[in-house]
Amino acid sequence: MYATQALTHVVPLAAELDKNKVTPGVLGFLVFAALAVGVWQLMKSMNRHMGRVNFEEAPEPAAESGAPGVTAEK
């Protein structure tokens, strides 16, 4: 069944809705649930990747190395 055919079956149902009681319905819930599952999977993946990061700060270079802008303390 094509999308245009499906819409032609849904359009008559829209006239029966009470305009004061329109809710997101099942489709709204499914979209929200899919977004929630997607965010959960992204957070799980991010935590896994952050756990693999091995960050060690490099020690500061010695002042005697002659780097510009570095002054030696005495």
N, CA, C and O atoms as a Tinker XYZ file with bonds, in Angstrom:
   296  protein
     1  N      0.839000   -1.160000    0.000000    73     2
     2  CA     0.000000    0.000000    0.000000    64     1     3
     3  C      0.900000    1.244000    0.000000    63     2     4     5
     4  O      1.866000    1.315000    0.760000    81     3
     5  N      0.590000    2.184000   -0.822000    73     3     6
     6  CA     1.371000    3.410000   -0.922000    64     5     7
     7  C      0.946000    4.395000    0.163000    63     6     8     9
     8  O     -0.137000    4.280000    0.736000    81     7
     9  N      1.812000    5.356000    0.430000    73     7    10
    10  CA     1.530000    6.342000    1.478000    64     9    11
    11  C      0.323000    7.189000    1.117000    63    10    12    13
    12  O     -0.461000    7.553000    1.994000    81    11
    13  N      0.162000    7.510000   -0.165000    73    11    14
    14  CA    -0.990000    8.333000   -0.557000    64    13    15
    15  C     -2.301000    7.589000   -0.335000    63    14    16    17
    16  O     -3.303000    8.193000    0.049000    81    15
    17  N     -2.297000    6.288000   -0.574000    73    15    18
    18  CA    -3.503000    5.499000   -0.327000    64    17    19
    19  C     -3.795000    5.419000    1.170000    63    18    20    21
    20  O     -4.952000    5.462000    1.587000    81    19
    21  N     -2.745000    5.302000    1.968000    73    19    22
    22  CA    -2.939000    5.234000    3.409000    64    21    23
    23  C     -3.507000    6.548000    3.936000    63    22    24    25
    24  O     -4.357000    6.548000    4.826000    81    23
    25  N     -3.039000    7.661000    3.388000    73    23    26
    26  CA    -3.534000    8.962000    3.841000    64    25    27
    27  C     -4.992000    9.173000    3.472000    63    26    28    29
    28  O     -5.728000    9.820000    4.217000    81    27
    29  N     -5.421000    8.639000    2.338000    73    27    30
    30  CA    -6.815000    8.810000    1.955000    64    29    31
    31  C     -7.750000    8.075000    2.918000    63    30    32    33
    32  O     -8.906000    8.465000    3.077000    81    31
    33  N     -7.255000    7.016000    3.559000    73    31    34
    34  CA    -8.067000    6.299000    4.544000    64    33    35
    35  C     -8.074000    7.016000    5.890000    63    34    36    37
    36  O     -9.016000    6.864000    6.668000    81    35
    37  N     -7.042000    7.786000    6.168000    73    35    38
    38  CA    -6.926000    8.457000    7.459000    64    37    39
    39  C     -7.661000    9.794000    7.471000    63    38    40    41
    40  O     -8.158000   10.211000    8.517000    81    39
    41  N     -7.737000   10.467000    6.334000    73    39    42
    42  CA    -8.337000   11.803000    6.276000    64    41    43
    43  C     -9.784000   11.814000    6.760000    63    42    44    45
    44  O    -10.146000   12.730000    7.498000    81    43
    45  N    -10.626000   10.868000    6.397000    73    43    46
    46  CA   -12.000000   10.907000    6.926000    64    45    47
    47  C    -12.056000   10.762000    8.443000    63    46    48    49
    48  O    -12.982000   11.267000    9.078000    81    47
    49  N    -11.078000   10.081000    9.028000    73    47    50
    50  CA   -11.068000    9.925000   10.480000    64    49    51
    51  C    -10.766000   11.238000   11.179000    63    50    52    53
    52  O    -11.182000   11.439000   12.320000    81    51
    53  N    -10.058000   12.125000   10.522000    73    51    54
    54  CA    -9.692000   13.396000   11.134000    64    53    55
    55  C    -10.920000   14.260000   11.380000    63    54    56    57
    56  O    -10.928000   15.056000   12.320000    81    55
    57  N    -11.939000   14.126000   10.574000    73    55    58
    58  CA   -13.156000   14.930000   10.758000    64    57    59
    59  C    -13.927000   14.501000   11.998000    63    58    60    61
    60  O    -14.713000   15.282000   12.534000    81    59
    61  N    -13.717000   13.275000   12.461000    73    59    62
    62  CA   -14.443000   12.766000   13.607000    64    61    63
    63  C    -13.814000   13.161000   14.942000    63    62    64    65
    64  O    -14.420000   12.953000   15.993000    81    63
    65  N    -12.615000   13.725000   14.913000    73    63    66
    66  CA   -11.923000   14.058000   16.151000    64    65    67
    67  C    -12.548000   15.281000   16.814000    63    66    68    69
    68  O    -12.977000   16.225000   16.150000    81    67
    69  N    -12.585000   15.235000   18.118000    73    67    70
    70  CA   -13.014000   16.399000   18.882000    64    69    71
    71  C    -11.825000   17.350000   18.969000    63    70    72    73
    72  O    -10.782000   16.978000   19.507000    81    71
    73  N    -11.959000   18.552000   18.457000    73    71    74
    74  CA   -10.840000   19.480000   18.376000    64    73    75
    75  C    -10.373000   19.938000   19.756000    63    74    76    77
    76  O     -9.277000   20.487000   19.866000    81    75
    77  N    -11.149000   19.736000   20.797000    73    75    78
    78  CA   -10.750000   20.104000   22.148000    64    77    79
    79  C    -10.011000   18.980000   22.870000    63    78    80    81
    80  O     -9.455000   19.202000   23.946000    81    79
    81  N     -9.996000   17.790000   22.300000    73    79    82
    82  CA    -9.372000   16.647000   22.965000    64    81    83
    83  C     -8.353000   15.945000   22.077000    63    82    84    85
    84  O     -8.264000   14.717000   22.087000    81    83
    85  N     -7.598000   16.701000   21.321000    73    83    86
    86  CA    -6.592000   16.105000   20.447000    64    85    87
    87  C     -5.352000   15.792000   21.279000    63    86    88    89
    88  O     -4.840000   16.656000   21.991000    81    87
    89  N     -4.876000   14.561000   21.186000    73    87    90
    90  CA    -3.688000   14.132000   21.905000    64    89    91
    91  C     -2.679000   13.575000   20.903000    63    90    92    93
    92  O     -3.047000   13.281000   19.766000    81    91
    93  N     -1.411000   13.425000   21.304000    73    91    94
    94  CA    -0.409000   12.884000   20.387000    64    93    95
    95  C     -0.713000   11.455000   19.950000    63    94    96    97
    96  O     -0.354000   11.063000   18.839000    81    95
    97  N     -1.347000   10.696000   20.778000    73    95    98
    98  CA    -1.741000    9.342000   20.426000    64    97    99
    99  C     -0.588000    8.363000   20.400000    63    98   100   101
   100  O      0.484000    8.621000   20.947000    81    99
   101  N     -0.824000    7.251000   19.763000    73    99   102
   102  CA     0.146000    6.163000   19.718000    64   101   103
   103  C      1.361000    6.564000   18.890000    63   102   104   105
   104  O      2.492000    6.251000   19.262000    81   103
   105  N      1.144000    7.247000   17.780000    73   103   106
   106  CA     2.271000    7.654000   16.934000    64   105   107
   107  C      3.196000    8.598000   17.685000    63   106   108   109
   108  O      4.416000    8.462000   17.590000    81   107
   109  N      2.654000    9.539000   18.421000    73   107   110
   110  CA     3.478000   10.442000   19.224000    64   109   111
   111  C      4.270000    9.691000   20.275000    63   110   112   113
   112  O      5.443000    9.988000   20.505000    81   111
   113  N      3.633000    8.716000   20.917000    73   111   114
   114  CA     4.344000    7.911000   21.907000    64   113   115
   115  C      5.465000    7.111000   21.270000    63   114   116   117
   116  O      6.561000    7.033000   21.824000    81   115
   117  N      5.207000    6.512000   20.108000    73   115   118
   118  CA     6.241000    5.713000   19.440000    64   117   119
   119  C      7.429000    6.575000   19.021000    63   118   120   121
   120  O      8.578000    6.155000   19.155000    81   119
   121  N      7.158000    7.770000   18.518000    73   119   122
   122  CA     8.256000    8.670000   18.136000    64   121   123
   123  C      9.053000    9.067000   19.368000    63   122   124   125
   124  O     10.283000    9.057000   19.338000    81   123
   125  N      8.370000    9.417000   20.446000    73   123   126
   126  CA     9.057000    9.789000   21.684000    64   125   127
   127  C      9.869000    8.614000   22.232000    63   126   128   129
   128  O     11.001000    8.801000   22.679000    81   127
   129  N      9.307000    7.422000   22.202000    73   127   130
   130  CA    10.022000    6.239000   22.693000    64   129   131
   131  C     11.253000    5.952000   21.833000    63   130   132   133
   132  O     12.305000    5.593000   22.363000    81   131
   133  N     11.130000    6.108000   20.506000    73   131   134
   134  CA    12.276000    5.882000   19.621000    64   133   135
   135  C     13.375000    6.900000   19.903000    63   134   136   137
   136  O     14.554000    6.547000   19.916000    81   135
   137  N     13.006000    8.145000   20.127000    73   135   138
   138  CA    14.006000    9.163000   20.463000    64   137   139
   139  C     14.675000    8.845000   21.800000    63   138   140   141
   140  O     15.888000    9.000000   21.942000    81   139
   141  N     13.891000    8.404000   22.772000    73   139   142
   142  CA    14.456000    8.067000   24.081000    64   141   143
   143  C     15.429000    6.896000   23.984000    63   142   144   145
   144  O     16.492000    6.918000   24.604000    81   143
   145  N     15.073000    5.886000   23.216000    73   143   146
   146  CA    15.970000    4.737000   23.038000    64   145   147
   147  C     17.248000    5.171000   22.312000    63   146   148   149
   148  O     18.342000    4.727000   22.660000    81   147
   149  N     17.110000    6.028000   21.317000    73   147   150
   150  CA    18.284000    6.524000   20.591000    64   149   151
   151  C     19.218000    7.310000   21.489000    63   150   152   153
   152  O     20.434000    7.135000   21.422000    81   151
   153  N     18.667000    8.174000   22.329000    73   151   154
   154  CA    19.502000    8.951000   23.257000    64   153   155
   155  C     20.169000    8.020000   24.261000    63   154   156   157
   156  O     21.341000    8.201000   24.590000    81   155
   157  N     19.442000    7.041000   24.743000    73   155   158
   158  CA    20.019000    6.083000   25.689000    64   157   159
   159  C     21.192000    5.331000   25.056000    63   158   160   161
   160  O     22.226000    5.146000   25.699000    81   159
   161  N     21.041000    4.901000   23.814000    73   159   162
   162  CA    22.123000    4.190000   23.129000    64   161   163
   163  C     23.323000    5.102000   22.899000    63   162   164   165
   164  O     24.466000    4.668000   23.042000    81   163
   165  N     23.074000    6.366000   22.542000    73   163   166
   166  CA    24.176000    7.306000   22.364000    64   165   167
   167  C     24.918000    7.543000   23.672000    63   166   168   169
   168  O     26.147000    7.606000   23.675000    81   167
   169  N     24.205000    7.674000   24.774000    73   167   170
   170  CA    24.857000    7.874000   26.074000    64   169   171
   171  C     25.664000    6.640000   26.478000    63   170   172   173
   172  O     26.762000    6.762000   27.022000    81   171
   173  N     25.128000    5.476000   26.215000    73   171   174
   174  CA    25.836000    4.241000   26.534000    64   173   175
   175  C     27.120000    4.141000   25.709000    63   174   176   177
   176  O     28.169000    3.767000   26.232000    81   175
   177  N     27.035000    4.477000   24.424000    73   175   178
   178  CA    28.207000    4.454000   23.557000    64   177   179
   179  C     29.236000    5.493000   23.998000    63   178   180   181
   180  O     30.435000    5.215000   24.004000    81   179
   181  N     28.769000    6.697000   24.369000    73   179   182
   182  CA    29.689000    7.738000   24.816000    64   181   183
   183  C     30.421000    7.311000   26.079000    63   182   184   185
   184  O     31.628000    7.527000   26.194000    81   183
   185  N     29.714000    6.712000   27.024000    73   183   186
   186  CA    30.366000    6.252000   28.252000    64   185   187
   187  C     31.399000    5.181000   27.955000    63   186   188   189
   188  O     32.466000    5.163000   28.568000    81   187
   189  N     31.099000    4.296000   27.031000    73   187   190
   190  CA    32.053000    3.251000   26.667000    64   189   191
   191  C     33.297000    3.869000   26.027000    63   190   192   193
   192  O     34.418000    3.473000   26.347000    81   191
   193  N     33.108000    4.833000   25.131000    73   191   194
   194  CA    34.245000    5.466000   24.475000    64   193   195
   195  C     35.060000    6.325000   25.447000    63   194   196   197
   196  O     36.287000    6.355000   25.364000    81   195
   197  N     34.394000    7.013000   26.355000    73   195   198
   198  CA    35.120000    7.817000   27.342000    64   197   199
   199  C     35.912000    6.934000   28.295000    63   198   200   201
   200  O     36.961000    7.346000   28.791000    81   199
   201  N     35.429000    5.734000   28.556000    73   199   202
   202  CA    36.171000    4.807000   29.405000    64   201   203
   203  C     37.449000    4.319000   28.755000    63   202   204   205
   204  O     38.389000    3.937000   29.451000    81   203
   205  N     37.499000    4.325000   27.442000    73   203   206
   206  CA    38.690000    3.869000   26.723000    64   205   207
   207  C     39.756000    4.943000   26.591000    63   206   208   209
   208  O     40.894000    4.647000   26.228000    81   207
   209  N     39.400000    6.183000   26.881000    73   207   210
   210  CA    40.350000    7.283000   26.739000    64   209   211
   211  C     41.398000    7.176000   27.833000    63   210   212   213
   212  O     41.068000    7.059000   29.013000    81   211
   213  N     42.650000    7.216000   27.438000    73   211   214
   214  CA    43.762000    7.155000   28.376000    64   213   215
   215  C     44.496000    8.480000   28.281000    63   214   216   217
   216  O     45.435000    8.629000   27.499000    81   215
   217  N     44.057000    9.443000   29.087000    73   215   218
   218  CA    44.635000   10.773000   29.034000    64   217   219
   219  C     45.596000   10.956000   30.185000    63   218   220   221
   220  O     45.223000   10.850000   31.353000    81   219
   221  N     46.849000   11.234000   29.835000    73   219   222
   222  CA    47.844000   11.583000   30.838000    64   221   223
   223  C     48.445000   12.912000   30.426000    63   222   224   225
   224  O     48.942000   13.067000   29.310000    81   223
   225  N     48.395000   13.861000   31.332000    73   223   226
   226  CA    48.905000   15.181000   31.020000    64   225   227
   227  C     50.420000   15.120000   30.899000    63   226   228   229
   228  O     51.100000   14.545000   31.750000    81   227
   229  N     50.939000   15.716000   29.839000    73   227   230
   230  CA    52.379000   15.732000   29.616000    64   229   231
   231  C     53.027000   16.664000   30.631000    63   230   232   233
   232  O     52.476000   17.717000   30.949000    81   231
   233  N     54.190000   16.282000   31.139000    73   231   234
   234  CA    54.869000   17.157000   32.087000    64   233   235
   235  C     55.316000   18.440000   31.386000    63   234   236   237
   236  O     55.580000   18.452000   30.184000    81   235
   237  N     55.392000   19.515000   32.167000    73   235   238
   238  CA    55.827000   20.780000   31.597000    64   237   239
   239  C     57.286000   20.676000   31.196000    63   238   240   241
   240  O     58.085000   20.069000   31.910000    81   239
   241  N     57.642000   21.261000   30.060000    73   239   242
   242  CA    59.045000   21.210000   29.644000    64   241   243
   243  C     59.907000   22.024000   30.605000    63   242   244   245
   244  O     59.449000   22.999000   31.200000    81   243
   245  N     61.136000   21.613000   30.741000    73   243   246
   246  CA    62.063000   22.290000   31.651000    64   245   247
   247  C     62.313000   23.710000   31.162000    63   246   248   249
   248  O     62.296000   23.967000   29.958000    81   247
   249  N     62.545000   24.633000   32.094000    73   247   250
   250  CA    62.756000   26.037000   31.744000    64   249   251
   251  C     64.089000   26.224000   31.035000    63   250   252   253
   252  O     64.285000   27.228000   30.350000    81   251
   253  N     64.996000   25.289000   31.185000    73   251   254
   254  CA    66.322000   25.414000   30.576000    64   253   255
   255  C     66.348000   24.957000   29.128000    63   254   256   257
   256  O     67.405000   24.980000   28.496000    81   255
   257  N     65.223000   24.546000   28.596000    73   255   258
   258  CA    65.215000   24.026000   27.232000    64   257   259
   259  C     65.341000   25.123000   26.187000    63   258   260   261
   260  O     65.523000   24.829000   25.005000    81   259
   261  N     65.248000   26.380000   26.601000    73   259   262
   262  CA    65.420000   27.478000   25.672000    64   261   263
   263  C     64.155000   27.790000   24.886000    63   262   264   265
   264  O     64.226000   28.441000   23.844000    81   263
   265  N     63.017000   27.347000   25.356000    73   263   266
   266  CA    61.774000   27.629000   24.677000    64   265   267
   267  C     61.459000   29.109000   24.813000    63   266   268   269
   268  O     61.661000   29.687000   25.881000    81   267
   269  N     60.965000   29.735000   23.742000    73   267   270
   270  CA    60.667000   31.174000   23.842000    64   269   271
   271  C     59.529000   31.449000   24.829000    63   270   272   273
   272  O     58.550000   30.705000   24.897000    81   271
   273  N     59.682000   32.520000   25.581000    73   271   274
   274  CA    58.653000   32.921000   26.511000    64   273   275
   275  C     58.723000   32.220000   27.839000    63   274   276   277
   276  O     57.884000   32.478000   28.703000    81   275
   277  N     59.699000   31.332000   28.047000    73   275   278
   278  CA    59.838000   30.614000   29.302000    64   277   279
   279  C     60.991000   31.234000   30.056000    63   278   280   281
   280  O     62.096000   31.356000   29.527000    81   279
   281  N     60.737000   31.624000   31.281000    73   279   282
   282  CA    61.804000   32.193000   32.098000    64   281   283
   283  C     62.225000   31.194000   33.159000    63   282   284   285
   284  O     61.391000   30.497000   33.737000    81   283
   285  N     63.495000   31.129000   33.404000    73   283   286
   286  CA    64.030000   30.208000   34.407000    64   285   287
   287  C     63.933000   30.859000   35.772000    63   286   288   289
   288  O     64.286000   32.026000   35.937000    81   287
   289  N     63.453000   30.099000   36.755000    73   287   290
   290  CA    63.371000   30.597000   38.114000    64   289   291
   291  C     64.638000   30.194000   38.849000    63   290   292   293
   292  O     65.144000   29.084000   38.683000    81   291
   293  N     65.149000   31.123000   39.670000    73   291   294
   294  CA    66.375000   30.821000   40.443000    64   293   295
   295  C     66.152000   31.090000   41.902000    63   294   296
   296  O     67.059000   30.898000   42.711000    81   295
